Amino acid sequence: MRLEIIERKLVEALVILLINAKGKVVSIRATSLAKMAGFGNDHSAILKAARFLQKLSKYQFIRVATETKRNKTYRYLVKTDDELWQLVRRDPERAKEIIIKLISK
């Protein structure tokens, strides 16, 4: 599958996750994001999801959770006062465009 298609599906899954959030914090792992995007346990899709989340954390759209490293996976957080959360709640389509521009750099 082409990288652009995978990234677009990951962005859509992230936006849907934030739109449907009930609480004040959303916790995301690469595996769960890949499953939400419809890739199941495809290892290459999980790696692409991990790189996607890492890029978003580099631009400070999401945060890396501070916890003891028991395993090798990272957990990312989005809180209600974060810019990404506010942007997705106001205009989901614009949020998708901005995220795609950021990760394509």
ZAKOLPA-351467 format. One line per field, with one value per residue: residue number from 1; residue in three letters; z, y, x of N, C-alpha, C, O in turn. Coordinates in steps of 0.02 Angstrom, whole numbers, plus 50000, padded with zeros to 5 digits. Example, Ala and Ser with C-alpha at 12.3 -4.5 7.8 and 13.67 -1.06 7.14 Angstrom:
# residues 2
doro	[1,2] .
kepa	[Ala,Ser] .
n_c3	[50390,50354] .
n_c2	[49716,49888] .
n_c1	[50660,50642] .
ca_c3	[50390,50357] .
ca_c2	[49775,49947] .
ca_c1	[50615,50684] .
c_c3	[50390,50394] .
c_c2	[49835,50002] .
c_c1	[50660,50645] .
o_c3	[50423,50402] .
o_c2	[49834,50057] .
o_c1	[50712,50670] .
***
This chain:
# residues 105
doro	[1,2,3,4,5,6,7,8,9,10,11,12,13,14,15,16,17,18,19,20,21,22,23,24,25,26,27,28,29,30,31,32,33,34,35,36,37,38,39,40,41,42,43,44,45,46,47,48,49,50,51,52,53,54,55,56,57,58,59,60,61,62,63,64,65,66,67,68,69,70,71,72,73,74,75,76,77,78,79,80,81,82,83,84,85,86,87,88,89,90,91,92,93,94,95,96,97,98,99,100,101,102,103,104,105] .
kepa	[Met,Arg,Leu,Glu,Ile,Ile,Glu,Arg,Lys,Leu,Val,Glu,Ala,Leu,Val,Ile,Leu,Leu,Ile,Asn,Ala,Lys,Gly,Lys,Val,Val,Ser,Ile,Arg,Ala,Thr,Ser,Leu,Ala,Lys,Met,Ala,Gly,Phe,Gly,Asn,Asp,His,Ser,Ala,Ile,Leu,Lys,Ala,Ala,Arg,Phe,Leu,Gln,Lys,Leu,Ser,Lys,Tyr,Gln,Phe,Ile,Arg,Val,Ala,Thr,Glu,Thr,Lys,Arg,Asn,Lys,Thr,Tyr,Arg,Tyr,Leu,Val,Lys,Thr,Asp,Asp,Glu,Leu,Trp,Gln,Leu,Val,Arg,Arg,Asp,Pro,Glu,Arg,Ala,Lys,Glu,Ile,Ile,Ile,Lys,Leu,Ile,Ser,Lys] .
n_c3	[50000,49966,50039,50058,50061,50175,50273,50262,50304,50436,50487,50475,50564,50685,50697,50705,50824,50915,50899,50947,51079,51252,51376,51458,51418,51291,51258,51157,51065,50946,50894,50925,50853,50721,50711,50725,50607,50519,50483,50556,50627,50549,50527,50460,50444,50577,50612,50529,50585,50709,50672,50620,50735,50807,50728,50744,50879,50878,50820,50921,50932,50992,51149,51225,51335,51501,51581,51667,51580,51540,51432,51254,51184,51148,51229,51182,51218,51209,51265,51325,51323,51226,51067,50953,50992,51010,50879,50804,50860,50823,50680,50590,50457,50415,50511,50472,50350,50394,50475,50380,50298,50389,50417,50295,50271] .
n_c2	[49941,50114,50246,50372,50343,50263,50355,50451,50375,50351,50480,50511,50415,50461,50587,50549,50477,50581,50662,50581,50568,50551,50591,50696,50672,50588,50437,50365,50231,50164,50040,50030,50138,50100,49988,50051,50122,50024,49928,49817,49697,49722,49732,49826,49934,49968,50012,50125,50199,50224,50305,50411,50460,50496,50601,50695,50721,50780,50903,50953,50929,50822,50738,50646,50517,50519,50390,50241,50138,49995,49920,49921,50009,50169,50285,50404,50564,50666,50810,50904,51041,51053,51107,51029,50955,51058,51110,51001,50986,51106,51117,50983,50944,51041,51018,50892,50925,51009,50923,50828,50908,50939,50812,50776,50847] .
n_c1	[50042,50023,50120,50061,49926,49916,49958,49855,49745,49785,49784,49647,49595,49651,49589,49453,49460,49488,49376,49273,49305,49275,49322,49446,49573,49662,49737,49859,49927,50041,50005,49867,49817,49847,49764,49639,49638,49615,49710,49742,49849,49960,50128,50211,50123,50102,50229,50236,50134,50192,50300,50227,50159,50272,50323,50219,50234,50357,50329,50256,50118,50061,50092,50225,50199,50253,50323,50373,50486,50432,50403,50438,50360,50291,50182,50066,49994,49848,49779,49635,49664,49761,49827,49797,49684,49589,49585,49537,49411,49349,49361,49365,49403,49494,49591,49637,49698,49803,49878,49919,49999,50101,50161,50208,50320] .
ca_c3	[50000,49961,50101,50065,50080,50245,50315,50261,50347,50505,50506,50484,50626,50741,50702,50730,50894,50954,50895,50988,51148,51305,51434,51449,51392,51246,51257,51093,51049,50874,50878,50927,50798,50660,50712,50712,50537,50479,50460,50597,50657,50496,50560,50426,50460,50646,50610,50498,50636,50760,50643,50615,50803,50826,50693,50776,50944,50863,50809,50984,50926,51044,51199,51243,51406,51544,51622,51668,51519,51550,51366,51205,51149,51177,51234,51168,51249,51185,51317,51301,51313,51173,51005,50908,51016,50994,50807,50781,50882,50785,50608,50577,50390,50416,50552,50430,50302,50429,50496,50320,50278,50437,50413,50229,50269] .
ca_c2	[50000,50175,50281,50427,50314,50242,50416,50481,50334,50362,50547,50505,50377,50505,50638,50515,50462,50642,50686,50537,50563,50568,50621,50754,50649,50530,50401,50332,50191,50152,49979,50044,50184,50060,49947,50095,50142,49966,49888,49758,49688,49728,49761,49886,49988,49988,50053,50189,50235,50247,50363,50464,50488,50528,50665,50740,50741,50825,50968,50967,50922,50773,50731,50578,50505,50503,50331,50196,50098,49923,49889,49963,50051,50234,50305,50475,50593,50728,50836,50951,51108,51051,51139,50980,50940,51115,51115,50946,50999,51163,51104,50921,50941,51084,50983,50839,50957,51034,50865,50798,50953,50932,50749,50768,50886] .
ca_c1	[50000,50063,50131,50013,49861,49922,49959,49789,49702,49806,49759,49575,49584,49667,49536,49393,49473,49482,49306,49231,49332,49227,49355,49489,49638,49661,49800,49866,49986,50045,49967,49795,49802,49847,49703,49583,49641,49594,49766,49749,49916,50011,50187,50235,50076,50115,50290,50218,50095,50239,50335,50177,50151,50335,50325,50172,50262,50412,50298,50221,50046,50044,50145,50246,50182,50310,50309,50430,50490,50427,50406,50471,50313,50278,50112,50060,49935,49820,49735,49585,49691,49810,49807,49768,49616,49546,49579,49494,49342,49322,49357,49402,49432,49554,49640,49666,49743,49862,49918,49950,50053,50156,50196,50238,50382] .
c_c3	[50000,50027,50111,50087,50153,50291,50318,50306,50421,50530,50519,50549,50687,50751,50729,50805,50938,50954,50943,51060,51198,51363,51417,51420,51347,51245,51193,51091,50975,50853,50876,50871,50731,50656,50697,50639,50491,50454,50501,50630,50605,50524,50526,50439,50531,50650,50580,50547,50690,50735,50637,50683,50826,50792,50726,50844,50934,50852,50867,50976,50977,51091,51208,51317,51444,51590,51623,51607,51535,51483,51317,51168,51186,51179,51225,51196,51212,51238,51288,51288,51259,51109,50957,50928,50997,50919,50780,50801,50843,50713,50590,50509,50386,50457,50512,50381,50335,50449,50436,50295,50324,50426,50345,50222,50276] .
c_c2	[50062,50212,50337,50401,50293,50303,50448,50442,50344,50430,50544,50468,50421,50558,50607,50499,50524,50670,50646,50531,50587,50605,50682,50736,50589,50501,50360,50292,50176,50092,49994,50091,50146,50016,49990,50116,50083,49922,49825,49756,49689,49766,49824,49946,50013,50031,50122,50231,50262,50307,50423,50499,50523,50596,50716,50764,50788,50896,50990,50971,50872,50766,50657,50570,50488,50446,50288,50152,50024,49886,49939,50009,50117,50246,50381,50501,50656,50750,50888,51021,51110,51081,51091,50964,50996,51121,51062,50959,51056,51145,51041,50917,50983,51051,50928,50869,50979,50976,50834,50842,50945,50867,50738,50808,50842] .
c_c1	[50045,50065,50079,49945,49862,49920,49890,49741,49720,49781,49684,49558,49597,49613,49472,49401,49464,49411,49262,49255,49281,49259,49396,49557,49627,49732,49803,49931,49983,50004,49892,49774,49800,49785,49642,49580,49623,49650,49777,49818,49971,50071,50211,50188,50086,50178,50277,50177,50141,50278,50289,50168,50214,50343,50279,50199,50321,50387,50254,50145,50020,50104,50162,50233,50245,50290,50371,50428,50490,50430,50434,50424,50303,50203,50111,49994,49914,49770,49688,49612,49746,49782,49772,49696,49569,49533,49531,49422,49310,49310,49397,49435,49496,49610,49675,49717,49808,49907,49954,50007,50114,50195,50228,50302,50443] .
o_c3	[50031,50065,50167,50126,50190,50341,50371,50342,50464,50587,50568,50585,50736,50808,50771,50843,50992,51004,50976,51098,51188,51396,51367,51400,51364,51232,51176,51112,50944,50801,50830,50844,50690,50602,50660,50611,50430,50408,50483,50656,50616,50542,50560,50444,50544,50686,50604,50550,50715,50772,50649,50687,50859,50823,50734,50864,50976,50871,50862,51009,51002,51074,51200,51357,51422,51633,51584,51584,51543,51479,51336,51124,51248,51138,51255,51199,51187,51255,51233,51246,51246,51097,50925,50885,50970,50898,50736,50762,50831,50687,50577,50503,50355,50439,50518,50372,50308,50442,50440,50274,50300,50426,50338,50171,50275] .
o_c2	[50063,50210,50347,50433,50306,50303,50470,50472,50345,50436,50572,50487,50418,50572,50638,50507,50519,50698,50674,50491,50638,50645,50716,50781,50544,50536,50324,50316,50176,50093,49972,50084,50158,50008,49968,50126,50093,49883,49783,49806,49659,49825,49871,50002,50073,50080,50172,50292,50317,50355,50479,50560,50574,50643,50775,50821,50832,50945,51041,51010,50878,50787,50613,50612,50446,50453,50299,50132,49994,49830,49995,50047,50119,50220,50417,50464,50694,50712,50913,51057,51163,51080,51109,50960,50983,51135,51076,50945,51055,51155,51046,50890,50962,51055,50919,50842,50969,50980,50816,50816,50943,50868,50695,50802,50866] .
o_c1	[50098,50017,50056,49910,49814,49885,49869,49701,49676,49759,49660,49512,49560,49593,49439,49354,49434,49388,49218,49226,49247,49226,49383,49595,49588,49780,49756,49983,49930,49971,49858,49720,49756,49757,49597,49526,49617,49640,49819,49842,50024,50065,50231,50212,50080,50180,50304,50185,50130,50289,50311,50169,50211,50367,50297,50187,50333,50420,50220,50112,49964,50159,50120,50254,50285,50246,50418,50374,50543,50456,50451,50446,50305,50165,50150,49945,49955,49724,49699,49585,49774,49721,49723,49652,49514,49477,49490,49376,49249,49255,49457,49490,49545,49668,49735,49771,49862,49968,50012,50059,50170,50257,50272,50336,50499] .
***
